[in-house]
Structure formats: C-alpha cells, structure tokens
Amino acid sequence: MLSVEYVVLIHATEDFNKVIKAVENLMPSNLRERKKVEVEETCGHYENPIRIARVSFRNPEYAIQAFSWIWTRLSAEDKARLIRDLNLHLDDKPKLYMRLDKQEAFLGHLRLSAGDDVVKVVFSFKGSKEAVKDFLLSHDLRVV
C-alpha cells in the first residue's frame, strides 16, 4: 500500500468544521494530528458554492494504519459486501475505493454507503489488482 486520500464535498449549507470532524473520525488519532486539509472552491450544478476538502498521506505505513483502523470498525455486513463486490471498489491502477457515510462518520460510526453524502477514501497500491486481492485475503480480511 502506497498512500491514502480522504475526499469530501462540503456544501454551502454544511458546517465546514463538522464535516472535517467526520473525516477525522475515519482515521486513527496519530493521523488526525498530522493531517493537512487542502480545500478547493468550486460550484455545483446550480452554481451553488461547494468546497472539496482533501487529506492525503503518501506514507505507506500511514496508509496501512488508516486501512486497518477503518477495517476493524466496519460491520461484518459491510466487510462482506466490500469483499463480494471488490471489482466495483478496485480499479486497474490499482486503487481501492471506499465510500463512507458522512453523517454516520460525524457520529463516530463507519458505514459503507452508495449515496452521495459520503467521504471517499482511496487507498493506492503498487502492483496488480490481483496483488491487492491477495493483500486483502492474506490479512485475514475475508468475512465468513
């Protein structure tokens, strides 16, 4: 694993600090202390202001810590769904994509979501898709 990136859209009606708190709730405390939030200002479909916040860690050790932290807090159902639908969460680069519910994250709960109100967490790997699958399975991440 090479890196991890957290990406979240912050709408004009949302409290910036609360959304950043939701992002922090998706990472171990040692990474919360090291985070640097990059913010890009843009406009939505109806010209409404939107901020895109990104927090990246390009350190393999931090990426593994973030992955382990998230994985241990996901429900058995979410883990099973991620493994079952791994091809939907993994591209050819290879990058593993998790979409976690933003509102639940603010409350301290981690839940995969197919909706739009999410924090996207992207784990970058070196090697092939098969190597990523092997990584997941070799770390006893399979759900029975």
Sine and cosine of phi, psi and omega as CSV:
sin_phi,cos_phi,sin_psi,cos_psi,sin_omega,cos_omega
0.00,0.00,0.72,-0.70,-0.08,-1.00
-0.98,-0.20,-0.67,0.74,-0.11,-0.99
-0.36,-0.93,0.18,-0.98,0.11,-0.99
-0.66,-0.75,0.62,-0.79,0.04,-1.00
-0.71,-0.70,0.73,-0.69,0.09,-1.00
-0.96,-0.28,0.77,-0.64,-0.01,-1.00
-0.75,-0.66,0.73,-0.68,0.00,-1.00
-0.58,-0.81,0.64,-0.77,0.11,-0.99
-1.00,0.00,0.71,-0.70,0.01,-1.00
-0.87,-0.49,0.93,-0.36,-0.03,-1.00
-0.98,0.17,0.35,-0.94,-0.05,-1.00
-0.85,0.52,-0.48,0.88,-0.03,-1.00
-0.99,0.13,-0.09,1.00,-0.05,-1.00
-0.99,-0.16,0.51,-0.86,0.06,-1.00
-0.98,0.18,0.90,-0.44,-0.06,-1.00
-0.80,0.60,-0.75,0.66,-0.06,-1.00
-0.90,0.44,-0.57,0.82,0.03,-1.00
-0.94,0.35,-0.62,0.79,0.02,-1.00
-0.92,0.39,-0.65,0.76,0.04,-1.00
-0.91,0.42,-0.57,0.82,0.08,-1.00
-0.88,0.47,-0.64,0.77,0.05,-1.00
-0.87,0.50,-0.68,0.74,0.03,-1.00
-0.90,0.44,-0.71,0.70,0.02,-1.00
-0.86,0.51,-0.57,0.82,0.00,-1.00
-0.93,0.38,-0.13,0.99,0.02,-1.00
-0.98,-0.22,0.21,0.98,-0.01,-1.00
-0.67,-0.75,0.45,-0.89,0.05,-1.00
-0.89,0.45,0.40,-0.92,-0.09,-1.00
-0.86,0.51,-0.58,0.82,0.00,-1.00
-0.91,0.41,-0.48,0.88,0.05,-1.00
-0.99,0.17,-0.53,0.85,0.06,-1.00
-0.84,0.54,-0.65,0.76,-0.02,-1.00
-0.94,0.35,-0.44,0.90,-0.07,-1.00
-0.99,-0.15,-0.08,1.00,-0.14,-0.99
-0.93,0.37,0.57,-0.82,0.15,-0.99
-0.80,-0.60,0.87,-0.49,-0.04,-1.00
-1.00,-0.02,0.84,-0.54,0.11,-0.99
-0.98,-0.21,0.74,-0.68,-0.06,-1.00
-0.84,-0.54,0.74,-0.67,0.06,-1.00
-0.89,-0.45,0.76,-0.65,0.03,-1.00
-1.00,-0.04,0.71,-0.70,0.03,-1.00
-0.50,-0.87,-0.07,-1.00,0.02,-1.00
-0.83,-0.55,0.55,-0.84,0.03,-1.00
-1.00,0.10,-0.15,-0.99,-0.06,-1.00
-0.84,0.54,-0.60,0.80,-0.02,-1.00
-0.97,-0.25,0.50,0.87,0.01,-1.00
0.90,0.43,0.32,0.95,0.07,-1.00
-0.98,0.21,0.64,-0.77,-0.04,-1.00
-0.93,0.37,0.69,-0.72,0.05,-1.00
-0.70,-0.71,0.67,-0.74,0.12,-0.99
-0.95,-0.31,0.66,-0.75,0.10,-1.00
-0.95,-0.32,0.89,-0.45,0.01,-1.00
-0.97,-0.24,0.69,-0.73,0.01,-1.00
-0.77,-0.64,0.66,-0.75,0.15,-0.99
-0.78,-0.63,0.85,-0.52,-0.04,-1.00
-0.83,-0.55,0.60,-0.80,0.13,-0.99
-0.79,-0.61,0.91,-0.42,-0.05,-1.00
-0.99,-0.11,0.37,0.93,-0.02,-1.00
-0.97,-0.25,0.86,-0.51,-0.03,-1.00
-0.83,0.56,-0.62,0.78,0.01,-1.00
-0.89,0.46,-0.69,0.72,0.01,-1.00
-0.91,0.41,-0.61,0.79,0.01,-1.00
-0.89,0.46,-0.68,0.73,0.02,-1.00
-0.91,0.41,-0.65,0.76,0.05,-1.00
-0.87,0.49,-0.69,0.72,0.00,-1.00
-0.90,0.45,-0.70,0.72,0.00,-1.00
-0.88,0.48,-0.75,0.66,-0.02,-1.00
-0.88,0.48,-0.65,0.76,-0.02,-1.00
-0.89,0.45,-0.73,0.69,0.02,-1.00
-0.91,0.41,-0.73,0.68,-0.10,-1.00
-0.86,0.51,-0.67,0.74,-0.05,-1.00
-0.94,0.34,-0.27,0.96,-0.03,-1.00
-0.98,-0.22,-0.12,0.99,0.07,-1.00
-0.97,0.24,0.51,-0.86,0.06,-1.00
-0.94,0.35,0.34,-0.94,0.06,-1.00
-0.86,0.51,-0.59,0.81,0.01,-1.00
-0.91,0.42,-0.70,0.72,0.03,-1.00
-0.91,0.42,-0.64,0.77,0.04,-1.00
-0.89,0.46,-0.70,0.72,0.00,-1.00
-0.89,0.46,-0.67,0.75,0.00,-1.00
-0.91,0.42,-0.66,0.75,0.00,-1.00
-0.89,0.45,-0.71,0.71,0.02,-1.00
-0.91,0.41,-0.71,0.71,-0.03,-1.00
-0.88,0.47,-0.65,0.76,-0.06,-1.00
-0.97,-0.26,0.51,0.86,-0.11,-0.99
-0.81,0.59,-0.60,0.80,-0.01,-1.00
-0.90,0.44,-0.38,0.93,0.06,-1.00
-0.99,0.15,-0.31,0.95,-0.07,-1.00
-0.96,-0.29,-0.03,1.00,-0.11,-0.99
-0.79,-0.62,0.81,-0.59,0.04,-1.00
-0.98,-0.22,-0.12,-0.99,-0.09,-1.00
-0.99,0.13,-0.08,1.00,-0.12,-0.99
-0.96,0.29,-0.47,0.88,-0.26,0.97
-1.00,-0.03,0.66,-0.75,0.08,-1.00
-0.78,-0.62,0.65,-0.76,0.04,-1.00
-0.97,-0.25,0.83,-0.57,-0.07,-1.00
-0.95,-0.32,0.77,-0.64,0.13,-0.99
-0.84,-0.54,0.72,-0.69,0.08,-1.00
-0.93,-0.37,0.92,-0.38,-0.08,-1.00
-0.94,-0.35,0.70,-0.72,-0.06,-1.00
-0.84,0.54,0.85,-0.52,-0.07,-1.00
-0.92,0.39,-0.69,0.73,-0.02,-1.00
-0.91,0.42,-0.69,0.73,0.03,-1.00
-0.90,0.43,-0.63,0.77,0.01,-1.00
-0.88,0.48,-0.64,0.77,0.03,-1.00
-0.86,0.51,-0.58,0.81,0.00,-1.00
-0.99,0.15,-0.06,1.00,0.03,-1.00
1.00,-0.04,0.21,0.98,0.01,-1.00
-0.95,-0.32,0.61,-0.79,0.04,-1.00
-0.95,-0.31,0.84,-0.55,-0.02,-1.00
-0.56,-0.83,0.78,-0.63,0.10,-1.00
-0.90,0.44,0.52,-0.86,-0.01,-1.00
-0.60,-0.80,0.58,-0.81,0.10,-0.99
-0.98,-0.17,0.00,1.00,-0.03,-1.00
-0.98,0.17,-0.15,-0.99,-0.04,-1.00
-1.00,-0.09,-0.37,0.93,-0.08,-1.00
-1.00,0.00,0.97,0.26,-0.16,-0.99
-0.73,-0.68,0.28,-0.96,0.27,-0.96
-0.97,-0.26,0.85,-0.52,0.05,-1.00
-1.00,0.04,0.77,-0.64,0.05,-1.00
-0.87,-0.49,0.84,-0.55,-0.08,-1.00
-0.86,-0.51,0.86,-0.51,0.04,-1.00
-0.97,-0.23,0.82,-0.57,0.02,-1.00
-0.99,-0.16,0.71,-0.70,-0.01,-1.00
-0.87,-0.49,0.33,-0.95,0.21,-0.98
-0.96,-0.29,0.49,-0.87,-0.04,-1.00
0.96,-0.29,-0.45,-0.89,-0.09,-1.00
-0.96,-0.29,0.16,-0.99,0.11,-0.99
-0.85,0.53,-0.64,0.77,0.00,-1.00
-0.89,0.46,-0.60,0.80,0.03,-1.00
-0.90,0.43,-0.60,0.80,0.04,-1.00
-0.92,0.40,-0.71,0.71,0.04,-1.00
-0.86,0.51,-0.69,0.73,0.03,-1.00
-0.88,0.47,-0.66,0.76,0.05,-1.00
-0.84,0.54,-0.75,0.66,-0.02,-1.00
-0.87,0.49,-0.72,0.70,-0.04,-1.00
-0.96,0.29,-0.56,0.83,-0.02,-1.00
-0.95,0.30,-0.33,0.94,0.04,-1.00
-1.00,-0.07,0.38,0.93,0.05,-1.00
0.82,0.58,0.71,0.71,-0.02,-1.00
-0.99,-0.10,-0.01,1.00,0.00,-1.00
-0.94,0.35,0.63,-0.77,0.03,-1.00
-0.97,-0.25,0.76,-0.65,-0.01,-1.00
-0.99,-0.14,0.00,0.00,0.00,0.00
